[in-house]
Structure formats: structure tokens, C-alpha cells
């Protein structure tokens, strides 16, 4: 009988729990749809690409709101100068995908008076995971200082991430922003979908073959260990078709947030959705994640 390496999981079982494709027969099809839907979004909605750093991959795409002027737009901005900003951090197992496959959520936001931003950053093995996290942090700092130039309100930056992007979003939520020259966290709400929030068990799985971290880096990049830095309402979501280990990550992170953080937190299960399908609901204003994200921005009274 094989020995357990984490909880009750043998090595083979743990490896399978960190391979979502083994649990979703349509994984390749859904991942391909991210790119196709994003191409359609790019053709339909105006956007601009801006550089937040010197690296070749340190760019982001900005999609301004397309809501026509009038009562609806006025309600959306709550009378403030500039539109709220929603930043999406893509997944891809820290190894793949770019901003070019990350435009698909934009319609839910731009059609409701919100500026949508698709982050781009380097991936493993071109850089290490700590470098990816630093790039994402620099992008948020850049937006805090520059969103106004593009019609965004730098005081209303909201965040979501999916899969490995859910992990990176949680890293951003647990960042000490004073070390980056900001007085406080610039993030007003967070939505972490299908992520991993403690890297300890992840690094016991087959993912350790390409995610190389020392103990200090593991600790620094494990959001579960830095909950005292979360400064905004945070929602955690997962699909009921995900692996048991990913479900555990979501439930444990949400429970820890509720117990230790003085901000609203929520745990949302996507019924009849696997790891890859749940991301698509972010691009639908009445979809599971899209509706939740808009409620985080505008409140439950959104019209």
C-alpha cells in the first residue's frame, strides 16, 4: 500500500488532484474558447495596450466602458470622476496564456460602466513564480498611479483571478503595499476563483517539477499565511466539478478569511461547472462570477 504524502493522498493521488485536465474532459475545448472569445471581444470593443514595466511581457490591455452617457452611466459611476476598474489575472498553471486569451470577461464590465483590464506577465519557465507575483504587483501600482489617464478611477480598483491567477490575485490581496510606495492597499474588492492558497501541498505534487521555491518563498507566496494583510471584501469561488484538493483550498481559504479578517467574505460554489468552465461566467453580467464581481463594485442594488 502506498504511503500518504499529504492528508490521505498518496503521491499518485495528490498529483492527480493538481491536474485539473484529468477531471474535465472538455478542458482543451474550453481553454481554446478563452482565446476565441477574446478575439471576438477585441474585434467588438475598443482597447489600448499600455506598458507598466520595462520587460517585454509587462503590458496590459485596457477596455474602457462603452455605456452611453445618461442615467445608467451616471448610476454606474455613482457621480464620481472616472469609472471603476476591474483587473483580471489569468490562469494557466503559471506556465501559459497571456492577456490575449484574457479579454473574454470584458463584456460584463464594459457594458456596465466598468473599465476592464487584462494583465499580462511572464510565465514559468521564462521567469520564476516570485517574479510573476512582482510583475502583477507592479501592474497594480501602475494602475493606481495611471488609471485616471484612461478614464478610470484609481480609488476604485477591483480584482479577480482564475486558477493560478486566483492564486496570484490572492497574493495581491495579501501584499504589503507600503513596501511598493503606496500608503495602503489600492484594491477595493477581490474575487479568487479556483485558486491555490497555500503552496505547501502544491509543492509536494508533480507541480514541483516546474515551480521551484525555497521555504521563504513558499511562505511569502502562500496567501493563507498572510490574512492580516487583506483589506477589502473578498469572495472565493470554485466549481463543483473541480478536484477535491482545489475544493479544499477554496473552503479553507474562505473559512480562514471569515474567521480572521474584518471584511465581508463569501464562498461560492459553481454548480455543474468544472475548473475551466467557471471562468467563462466572469464574462456574463448575470453569470455566476460576473454577477458577483459587479455586485462587489456597485453593491447588490446594481441596475
C-alpha positions, -999 to 999 in steps of 0.1 A, spaced: 0 0 0 14 34 -10 22 59 18 3 91 21 23 122 13 -4 148 22 -35 143 42 -48 109 30 -34 113 -6 -7 90 -20 18 107 -44 -2 95 -74 -35 108 -59 -20 141 -50 -5 146 -85 -39 138 -100 -56 163 -77 -34 191 -90 -41 182 -127 -75 197 -134 -74 184 -170 -78 148 -157 -111 159 -142 -125 179 -171 -129 161 -204 -136 193 -222 -106 211 -208 -88 217 -241 -120 229 -258 -128 254 -230 -93 267 -229 -94 272 -267 -127 292 -262 -109 317 -240 -88 327 -270 -116 326 -295 -140 347 -273 -112 371 -265 -106 376 -303 -143 384 -307 -141 409 -278 -111 426 -293 -129 430 -326 -160 444 -310 -148 466 -282 -121 494 -283 -90 488 -263 -55 500 -258 -23 483 -247 -1 501 -222 33 492 -207 36 490 -169 73 479 -168 104 476 -190 101 438 -196 87 426 -229 57 409 -212 50 438 -188 20 452 -206 -18 453 -200 -49 458 -221 -74 484 -211 -110 482 -222 -129 514 -214 -166 513 -206 -189 515 -236 -221 525 -217 -237 555 -234 -240 587 -213 -272 590 -194 -289 578 -162 -274 544 -164 -238 556 -167 -243 582 -140 -256 555 -117 -227 532 -126 -201 558 -116 -220 570 -85 -213 606 -95 -176 601 -92 -150 611 -117 -137 581 -137 -151 546 -140 -144 518 -115 -116 495 -127 -117 457 -127 -84 438 -132 -84 402 -143 -54 379 -136 -54 350 -160 -46 314 -151 -26 287 -170 -9 267 -143 17 296 -140 30 283 -174 8 295 -202 -18 320 -215 -15 358 -219 -36 389 -220 -46 379 -255 -67 350 -241 -79 371 -212 -103 396 -228 -133 373 -227 -146 386 -194 -146 422 -207 -183 425 -219 -198 420 -184 -178 450 -172 -175 475 -201 -213 472 -208 -220 481 -172 -198 512 -168 -166 495 -157 -131 497 -171 -118 462 -177 -80 455 -175 -64 422 -187 -30 418 -171 0 403 -190 30 389 -173 58 364 -179 53 327 -171 74 298 -159 100 288 -171 109 322 -186 107 336 -150 101 322 -116 69 324 -96 82 352 -73 90 373 -105 54 367 -118 40 380 -85 63 410 -86 51 418 -121 15 417 -111 22 439 -81 39 465 -103 9 464 -127 -14 473 -98 8 501 -87 10 514 -122 -28 514 -124 -31 531 -91 -10 559 -105 -22 560 -141 -58 547 -143 -71 583 -143 -53 589 -176 -76 565 -193 -109 574 -176 -105 551 -147 -109 559 -110 -77 549 -92 -96 549 -59 -119 521 -72 -97 492 -83 -112 458 -81 -96 424 -87 -103 389 -99 -82 359 -109 -88 324 -120 -68 292 -113 -31 301 -110 -44 336 -115 -67 330 -85 -35 323 -65 -18 354 -79 -49 375 -71 -48 362 -35 -11 371 -34 -20 407 -44 -47 408 -18 -21 398 9 6 422 -3 22 448 19 17 477 -5 37 502 17 69 484 6 60 494 -30 55 531 -23 17 531 -17 1 543 16 -23 514 17 -38 486 -4 -53 500 -37 -77 471 -41 -113 476 -31 -126 440 -36 -112 406 -46 -126 376 -63 -104 345 -62 -117 316 -84 -104 281 -84 -70 290 -69 -44 275 -46 -39 295 -14 -12 275 5 17 263 -16 28 237 8 8 208 -7 12 221 -42 50 217 -38 45 181 -28 28 174 -61 41 170 -96 39 208 -100 71 210 -80 88 198 -112 84 234 -126 75 255 -96 108 258 -77 107 277 -44 127 278 -13 109 277 21 109 315 25 94 320 -10 68 293 -3 58 312 28 58 346 11 36 333 -17 11 314 4 -18 338 9 -33 316 37 -4 326 59 -8 364 55 -45 370 60 -38 400 82 -30 420 51 -64 415 34 -80 450 35 -112 445 14 -142 423 9 -131 390 -7 -151 363 -24 -137 328 -30 -153 306 -58 -149 271 -72 -167 247 -95 -184 216 -82 -166 197 -109 -131 206 -96 -107 182 -78 -112 176 -41 -80 193 -33 -89 225 -52 -123 225 -34 -104 221 -1 -82 251 -9 -113 273 -16 -132 262 15 -102 266 38 -93 300 24 -128 313 27 -132 299 62 -99 315 73 -110 348 58 -143 347 76 -126 339 109 -96 363 108 -104 392 85 -127 421 94 -142 424 60 -171 406 42 -161 373 27 -181 347 8 -177 312 -5 -194 304 -38 -198 270 -54 -205 269 -92 -230 242 -97 -224 220 -128 -192 238 -136 -157 224 -138 -124 242 -132 -122 257 -167 -159 264 -173 -164 286 -142 -140 312 -156 -164 318 -186 -191 330 -162 -170 361 -154 -178 375 -188 -216 373 -183 -232 401 -163 -257 376 -149 -232 347 -148 -220 333 -115 -187 353 -113 -197 382 -135 -227 390 -113 -207 386 -81 -179 409 -94 -204 436 -104 -221 434 -70 -187 438 -54 -182 470 -74 -217 485 -72 -234 466 -44 -264 443 -46 -286 472 -58 -269 473 -92 -294 481 -120 
